[in-house]
Each structure stands twice: as structure tokens, then as C-alpha cells.
Amino acid sequence: FTKMGLFTMGQNEKNEGNPIAGILRKELDITPQQGRKIVEQREKIRDLTDNLKQCIGLLGRLKCLCEHKNEVFKNRMSKCQ
């Protein structure tokens, strides 16, 4: 419930067209300052998630490159023997 509530509140800071976020803010006594903080943290988390996805992609490319270079090295070493 908490994650869903925080996600809902972070969707639209003004809660226009989002009655669930308004209800949650009212029932949980969330101040406008707290609401802004939730939105700010949500953006930071989204940025971190994007960075992690980029890193995973780069690591995958690095792994493929290393495997290819190891295969080339192995072939060259077998020709030397």
C-alpha cells in the first residue's frame, strides 16, 4: 500500500484529475512540502534507474568485446604452437 500510495502521489503534484492522490494526501496528512519532496525523490530515483540501465548495457557490450578479444587471442596462440 505504501509504495502504491507514494507512486500515486508522485504522479501529479497538484493532483488534478487524480482523486486517489488527493485522498491519500488528506488521509496521511501529507503537507505540500512533503508532497514536493516525494516528487523530487521520485525524479532522482528515475534518473538513477536510467543510469543503472545504461551501465548494464555498457557492461554487456564490454563483456561481448572481451569475449571476442579472448577468442581472437586464443586463435592466435593456437597458431603459434
Contacts in CASP RR format, 6 or more apart in sequence:
PFRMAT RR
TARGET T0000
AUTHOR 0000-0000-0000
METHOD contacts of the structure
MODEL  1
FTKMGLFTMGQNEKNEGNPIAGILRKELDITPQQGRKIVEQREKIRDLTD
NLKQCIGLLGRLKCLCEHKNEVFKNRMSKCQ
5 20 0 8 1.000
5 21 0 8 1.000
5 24 0 8 1.000
6 38 0 8 1.000
6 42 0 8 1.000
7 42 0 8 1.000
8 18 0 8 1.000
8 20 0 8 1.000
8 21 0 8 1.000
8 24 0 8 1.000
9 15 0 8 1.000
9 21 0 8 1.000
9 22 0 8 1.000
9 24 0 8 1.000
9 25 0 8 1.000
9 30 0 8 1.000
9 35 0 8 1.000
9 38 0 8 1.000
9 39 0 8 1.000
10 21 0 8 1.000
10 35 0 8 1.000
10 38 0 8 1.000
10 39 0 8 1.000
10 42 0 8 1.000
11 18 0 8 1.000
11 21 0 8 1.000
12 18 0 8 1.000
12 21 0 8 1.000
13 35 0 8 1.000
13 36 0 8 1.000
13 39 0 8 1.000
15 21 0 8 1.000
15 22 0 8 1.000
15 25 0 8 1.000
24 30 0 8 1.000
25 35 0 8 1.000
30 38 0 8 1.000
END
